[in-house]
Amino acid sequence: MTFADFPFLRYLLFFFGGALLTALIPQVSPSLFLRLLAALWLIYLAHLSWSPTPNTFFSSSLAYLLLIGLGCYVSLLLRQEALAGDIPWEESKGYLAEVQRYDVPKANSSENLLAVVAIQGAQGWQPQKSLVLVYHQLDEALYPGQVIWVPTNPERLAPPSFPNEFNYKRFLAAKGIHFRQFLGKKIVLLPIKQSNDLSFTLEHLRHYFAGVIDQYVLRPESKQIALALLLGQKESLSKEVKQAYSATGTQHILAVSGLHVGIIYSILLLPLTFFKQEGHALRKSYLFLVMGLIWIYALMTGFSPSVVRAVVMFSLVTLGQMRKRKPSIWNILAFSALLLLVLDPDIQTDLGFQLSYLAVAGIVGLQPILLRMWAPSNRVLDYFWQMATVTLAAQLITSPLTLHYFHTFPTYFLVANLLIVPLSYIILCAGVPFLLLAWIPILGSLLGVSVDFLLFIQNEITYTLQELPAALWQGIHLSLAGMFASWGALWIWGNWELGNRKILAQFALALGFLWAISNLWTEVQRPALELYFFTKDEQRILDLKLGQHHLSWNQDFPVAQLSYSILPNRLAGQRNPIPIPLKGMVSGDSIWFPGIKLSFFPAQNRLAWGSLQPKKRIDFSQTEPMEALPTDSIFTAYSGFKVSF
């Protein structure tokens, strides 16, 4: 097969290229591209109508230009709508909002999500639309569909304080949330009839199932995993649970993903094993029911990119079964990605979207190669070998991305997945009937105890593997060039048997050469002395890189906060995540560091380096470079700085 056999893959690439192009022209109006699309479409139709023998190259070029233009238009339109949705809070005296979900308990408050309906401005009520993440301390819980009056205005989410820190603002923005507010008890519940919207119906159903889990699953950690595994509710997962599953490479179990949809889909298809007559009306009706149920499950569990990808793919496979066809998995994969990008072009930056499609691409492209390496005659060995190849294929293709972003690699991922994935299948097989049949007293209790015990076993396996020596490699750096070179190497390996080996070998040499040049250029540009200074709320950290040595001075910066505030920057800059402690000596009104020409003046928030000549200075809080900066020091009140010498 050739690339021409996968039309939707071609459509996806050109549409995706158009969406990327908008980064270069963010100020262009979407209407310009709408007019351009109309003109191209007219030219395309005229060419097909008037030319007796249409030129294939010309018509294909016009079609691909239409796809690029469509990608630009949809992406720019989405950004324009986001800007238009900004609320003029400075003119507001409060707002009306509708509660979107049930409360999520926190340490000293309850979290909820409000959809703004209108704001009260100087000229009266103004209809508005936006989402606000709120925390309240009401005696009674809030329920989806309630309408409330909030007499104060929320705050816009702040960007990260430090470079490479987890961008919580971007994370919430991807969900359409741009504001946050602590309400305390400053809420007025209005006596307005609750909405009967479908999303609230699903929210009520999710809440009912969460109550079932809370009642019958007794172990606290089992309860956390059950909520995440069966309902996609990860808010209650403890830090220890997340770390354990991350260290063993099984964190995908904690989020409802394509794996879970596939398991539920296979469970729902079991009755068809007793009814194999193709084309029968009853069989088609049941397949339609299965499609409807997996879409309801996707809506109920949050509609994450991986779930939508899986549901779209299984729906297309089901439609193919009805028509006695087997569509190409690459076409199905590309079509589902194209659908998601049309609905939300910014989803391309979502890590879950990237990992989901990479994993499936790896399984489809690389697993057959791994299977051909060994064909066990024993059925049990063959089953585990097939499972192992699925895990290996997915890990091979997703590892470059996870190494680039997270700089870690789970050593025992293969063993963990061979044990945990089959167990999660059994848990889902028991969990789905448990949620549906819990209203039957004895049966509900038995199924609840079974799910509780199975989750306990799963957690014990995970914790045991986590405690093994060198369970998680940390501090691994893979540059952007290295990430693409790794994928290029996998593509070469995947095409080695059927492709032109001479060309593939030349391509491999070119990849290795470019990666080496990239690493060499990075080393040449690396300064002999580099310092990072981070300040927030009178808490300070000074990181120094002297050649191959990494030192750090910490003044009151919480150790617990280092992992998500400072550690990402150390790993991104290829510095030691656990540097050598740097001693600071107090002398009068300053703190100086022996052996290094640096002094810090706490009263002035000033870091001085005397006669050293800086080559480059970056203030991470500034979007534009500042002019007329002093050459011998920096003021570090509420910011992060990088200085290279």
N, C-alpha and C positions, 0 to 999 in steps of 0.2 A: 504494500500500500504506500501511496505517496501523500504529500501534504495536501494535495487537491482533494483527497478522499475525506477530508475533515473540514467542510465549509464553515461550520460555526467557530472552529478554531481560528480561521482566517478573519472572520467577522469580529471576533473578540479582540484580536491583536490590533486591528485598525481602530476600533472603537476605543480601546484602552489607550492607544497612541493619541487620539484626539483629547481624551480626558487629561492626559499628562501635559499636552500642549498648552492647556489653559494656565499652567503655572508660569509660563513665559508671558502671558497676556492677561493678567488678572483683572485689568481695568476695562477690558473690551465689553461692550453691551451684548447680551445674548440675542437681542433683536437683529444685530448685524449678521450673526451666524444663521438666524432663522431666514433672513432674506437670501443669504448665500445658499442655504439648503434648497430653498424654493427655486432659485436660478439653476442650480445643478440638476435638480429633479426635472425641470422643464427641458434642459439640454439633453438629459438622458432619454426622456420620452420621445423627444423630437428625433434623436439619432436612431432609436429603435423603429420609429414609425416611418420615417422618410427614406432611410437607407435600405435598398433592397437586400444588401448583404452587409449587415452591421459589422463594423470592425471590432473584433473580440477584445483587442488590447485597449482600444479607446473606451468601449462600454465598461470593461472591468475597472479601468482607472477611474471613471466617473463614479462607479458604484463604491469603490473604496474611499474616494474623496467624500462621498455622502456619509459613509460610516465615520470618517474622521471628523467631519463637520457636526454630525449628530453627537459624538462624544464631547466636542467642545461646547455645543449648545446646552446639553443637559448639565454638564459640570458648572458652566457659568450661571445657568438659571438657578441651580441649587444654592450657589454662593450669594446670588442676588436676593433670593428668598430669605436666606439666613440673616443678611444685613437688614432687610426690610422688617424682619421680626424683632429687631432690637426695640426695647420698650423705653420710653422717656421717663425713667423713674424720678428724675429731678422735679418733674411737674406733678408727681403723684402724691396723694395723701393716704394711700392704701389701695387694696385691690380685692376683688372677688375671685375666688378660685374653687375648683372642684377637686376633691380628694381622689387620687388615682389608684391607691392600693391600701392594703392593711398595714398597720404599724409594724416596724421592725425594731425590736427592743435593742437599746444601746446601754452603755454603762450608767449614764445619768439622765437619759431622755429616750424618746421614741422617734425613729426616723420615718418620714413619709414623703410622698411626692405630690405636689399640687400643680394643676393645670390652670394658669391664669385665664380668667374669662373676660375681665374688664378692670380698668384702673379708674380711680376717682381723681380727675385733674381739676385745674382751675376753671375749665369750661364744661365741667360735668363729667358724665361717664363716657369712657372711650373703650370700645371693644379691643381686646388685645389677645395674643396667643403666645404663651411661653410656658416652660416648665421650671418649677422651683423646688429644689431639694430642701426640706425643712426638718427641724428638730423641735419637738414640743414636750411639755411636761404636764399635759392635761391629766386629770384624774380618770377620765374615760377615753377609751381608744377611738381613733378615727376609722371610718369605714369608707370603702370606695363608693363614689357617687354623691357623698355629702357635699353641700355647698357651704363655704365659710367666708367670713369677712376678716381680712388681716389689716389692721390699722397702721402698719409700718411697712417699709419697703425692704426688699432683699438686697444683698450685695452681689456684685459680679464675681465669679470665681477668679481667683488669683492664679497667675502662671507659676511654674516651679521657682523656688527660691535659689536653687543651685543648678549648675549645668549638668545635663545627663540624668537629673533626678526624674523619678516617675512623674509624668505629666497628668496629674489628676484632672486638671481643667480640660485637656484634650480627651481624656477618657470619658468624662461626663458629656462633653460636647458631642461625642459620637452617638450618644443616646438622646440628644436633643435638649440636654440640661445645661443651662448657662448661668443659673443663679442659685444662691444658697442663702439660708436664713435660719437663725435660732429664734424661735418664737416664745419659748417659755409657756406662759398661759395666755398670751395676748392673741386669742382667737375667739371669734364669735360664730357659733354654729347657727346657720339660718334654717328656718322651718320650710325648706323647699323640698319637694318630692325628689327622691334619689333617681338618678338616671338608670335606664334599663339597657344601656349600651352593651354590645356583645363582649367587649373587652372586660367589662365589669363582671359579666356572667362567668367568664373564664377565670377572673380573679377570685370570685367567690368559690368556684370549683377548686382552684389551687389552694385556697385557704382551708377548705373542707378536708382535702387530702393531707395538708400539713397537720391539721388537727388529728387525723387518723394516725399519722406517724408519731406524733407527740404522745398519743394515748397508748399505743401498743408497742412501740420500740423504746425500750427502757434505758439502755446504755446511752449516756450523753454523746459519746463519740460516734456510736452507731446511728444515733438520731441525726447528727450533723451530716454524715455521709448519705443517709437515706434521703434527706431533703435535697441534697445536691444531685444525687444520682437519679432519683425518680422525678423530681420536680424542677431541677435547675436552680434551686435557691441556695446560693453559695454564701449568703450574708452571714450565716451562723458558723461557718467553718473557722476553727481556731487556727492560730498561727502555727502551732505544732503539727496539726494535721496537714496543712498546706505544705510545710517544709518536708514532711515525711514522704508525701506522694511526689513532690518535685524531685527529691533526692533519688527516688527509685525510677523516675521516668514514667510514672503512671498518673500524672496530674490530669491527663485527659479523661480519666475515669470520674473526676470530681465535677466535670461540667457536662451537661447534656450535649452530646455531639452527634456526628454522623454515625459513630459506633452504636450509640444507644438507639437511634432511629432505626438502624439496620437490624438490631436485635429485636426490637418491637415489631418491625415489618415482617421479619421471619416468623415470629410467634403468631402474628395475625394470619399469615399465609398457610399455617399448618393444616387448617381444615381442607384446603385445596388438595392435599395429598390423597384424600379419599374421594375427590371429585375432579378427575383429570380430563373430562370431555371438553376439548377446545371449542370455543365459539358458542357454548351454551349460554342462554340468557341468564340463568341463575349464577353461573360462574362470573359473567361480566358484572352482574349486579353486586356480587360479593367483592370483586376487585375495586369497584367504585366506592364501596363502603370502606375498604381498607385505605384507599387514598384519602377519603374524608377524615378517617380517624387519625392518620399520621399528620395531616395538616392541623387538626384540632390539637394534637399533642405538641406540635411545633409552636402554635400560638400560646398554649398554656405554659410552656417552658421558657418563653422569652424571645423566640424567633431570632436566635443568634445566627451568624453567618454560616457556621458549620451545619447547624440544624436545617436551615433553609436550603443549603446546597444538597444535603442528603434527601430532604423531602422532595425537592424538584427532580432529582435524579431518579428516585424510586417511583415517582409519579410517571415519569416518562417511560421507565422500564415497564411499569404496569400497563400503560397505554399500548406499548409495543406488544405485550403479551396478548392484549385484547385483539390486536390486528395481526397476530401471528408473525411479528417482526422482531428482530434483535438489532436495535440501533447501536452504532458505535459508541462505546463508553466515552471516547474522547469528544465526540459531538455532544453527548449529553452533559459532560463536565463543562465544556465550553459554553453551551447554551445556558446552563444554570448560572455560571459566572457572569455572562452577558446580561442576564435578567437582573441580577443583583446590582450590577454596575449601572444599568439604566435607571433603576429605582433610586440608587444612592451612589454616585460616582466616588464619593469620599471614602467608601467602604474599602477601597484599594489599600488604604493606609492601616486598616484594622489588622492587628497581628493574628487574631483568630481566623479571619478570612484567608490570610496568606498561608497559615499553617494547615488549614483544612484542605485547601486545594492542592498544596504541595504534597501532603500526605497521600491523597487519592491518586495524584499523578505518579508518585513513586510506586504505589502499590500496583497500578495498572501497567506502568512501564518497566519496573525493575523486578517485581516479584516473579514473572515468568522466567527471567534469566536465572534467578536464584534457584527456582524449582528444577531447572534443567541440570543443575550441578550435582544433584543427588536424588535418586528415586528409591526410597526405602520400600522393601517388600512387605514389611510388617505394617499392618493397618494403623496400629497405635502410633508407631514411629512416624508414619506418613502424615497422620493428623497433626502431630506436634511440629513436624518439619514445615507443613504448610502454614501453621500459625507463626512459626519462627520467621519464615520468609516474609510474611505480611509485616511483622514488627520490624525486621531488618530493613525492608524496602522503605517503609515510612520513616524510620530513624535516619537512614542514609540521606534522604532528600531534605528532611527538615533540620538536620543537625547544623548545616552551614548557617541557616537563619537564626537558630537559637543560640549558637555560639557567638554570632555577631552581636546579638542583643543582650544575652544574659551571661555569656562567658563561662558557662558551666556545662558539664556533660555527666549524665548518670551512668556509672560503671556497670551496674547490674540491670540495665533496662530490659535486656532480653529475658533473663530469668524472671524478673518482676512481671513483665507482660504475659509470659507463658503461664504464670500462676494466677495473676489478678484478672486478666481478661476473661478466661473461662468462668472464673468465680463470679465476675460481674454479670455474665450471661445468666448464670443460675439465679443470681439475686434478682435480676430483672424478670426472669420467668416466674419467680415467686412474688416479686414486688408488685407487678401489674395486677395479678389476681387479688393480692392483698388489699390494694387501694380500692378495687372495684367491689370486693366482697366483704369488706370489714364490717358492714352493717349486720352480717350474720354472726351472732355472738360467739359461738364456739369456734367456727371456721376462721373468723377474724382474728381471734386470739392466737390460734395455732399458726396461722400465716405470719402474724406479727412476731411471734417468738422465733419462727424460722428465719425471717429476714434479719432480725436482731442478731441471732447467732452467726449467720453467714457474714454479716458485716463485721462482727467481732473477729472472725477468722481472717477476713480480708485485712483489717487493720493490724492484726498481730503479724501477719506475713510482711506487710509493708514496714512496720517498725523493726522487725528482725533484719530485713534486708538493709534498712537504713543504718543499722548499727554495725554492719560488716565493715572491715577495713577499706579505706579509700572508696567509700560508696559514691562520693560525688567529687569529680574533678572541678576545681574552681580556679578562677584567674586566667582562663584560656582566652587569648585574643585572636580574633579572626577579622581582618579588615574587609572593607566592602569589595576590594579587588579579589581577596582570597575567597569570599563567599561565592562570587560569580565564577571564579576559576574552579571551585569545587563542583558547582553545578555543571560547568562545562565538561569536567572530567567524567561525571556520571552520565552525561548525554553521549559522550564518546564511547563509554563502556556499553551503554544500552544499544548503540548502533554498530558495534564492532563486527558482529557476525554478518549483518546484511549490508552494511555500508561500504564505501570505498576506503579501505584501510590506509592507503597512502595519504589521502586527504585528511582522514581522521588523525593520523599520526602527526601530520604537519600542524593541524589545528591544536593538538595537545602541546606540541613544542611552543607554539605561539602563546598559548595560555600560560604555560610555565614561565616564559620569557617576560610577559607583561606583568605577571604577579611578582617576579623577582625585581623588575624595574620599579614597580610600585613600592616594594619594601625598601629598596635601595634609596629611592627618593625620600621616603619617610625618615630614614636614618640620617641622610645628608642634611635634611631640614631640622633635625632635632637639636635644640640648643644644649649647650654644656650645662647651664644652670636654668632651672625653671621653677617658679614658685606659684602656688595657688593659695589664696587667702579667702576664707569664707567667714562671714559674720552674720549673725541673726540673734536678736534679743540678748545682746551682751555675751553670746556664746561664740567662740572663735576656734577655727582650725587653720593651721598653717601647714601645708604640704610642700616639701622640697624634693626636687629631683636633681641630684648631683651625679652626672654621668649615669652609672648603673646603680647608684645608691638612692634609696628612697627613705626620707625621714618625715616625721610629723610631730607637730606640737599642738596639743589639745587643751584649750582653756574653757572648761565648763560645758563643752558640747556633749549632749547625752549620747552614751555609747549605743543605746537602743536605736537611735536615729541615724547612726552612721550607715547602716546597711542599705537604706533607701535614699539617703541624702548625699553622702560623700562617696561611698563605695562605687556606685556606677561611674562616677567621674574618674576615679582611680583606675578602674578597669579599662575605660574607654581611652585613657591616656597611657595605657600600658605601664602603669605604676603598680608597685606591690600593694595588694589589698591590705596587708598587715605590715606597714612600714616600721622602721626603727624609731623608737621614741626620741624626740629632740628636746633637750633640756633648755629651759629659759631662765636666765638669771636676772633678778630684780636689782636695778641700780637707779636710785632716785625716782624720777617720774617715768622711767622706761624699763622695758624688758629687752635684754640683748641676748644673742645666741652665740656662745663661744665657737670660734673657728669659722663663723659666717658673718659677713658684713651686713647684718640685718638687726634693726631695732624696732620695737613696737612701743608706741606711746598711747596707753589706754585712755587717758583723759581726752586726747584729741582724736582717737580712733585712727591713728596714722601709723603706717608701716613705712619705715625709711630704709634705704639701701646705700646711702652715702654716695661714694664716687663710682659705684658700679653703673655701667651704661646699659639701660634696657634697650633691646631691639624691638620688642613688641609688647603692648599692653592691651588687655581686653577687660572691659567692665561688662560682666554677664547680664547686668540689669539694664544696659543701654541698648536700644535698637540701632542707634547711629553712633559713630565714634565721636568722642568729645574732643574739643580743640583746646589748646593752651594748657595742657596738663603739666603739672610739675614733673621734672625729670628725676628727682631723687626720692620720691615717696608717692604713696597713694593714701586716700582717706577711705576708710572701710566701714562706714556706719551701718548700712543695711544692704550688703551686696556680696558678690563673689568676684574675685579678680584673678587674672592670670598674667604673669609677667615673665618674659623670656629674656635672658641675657646672652 
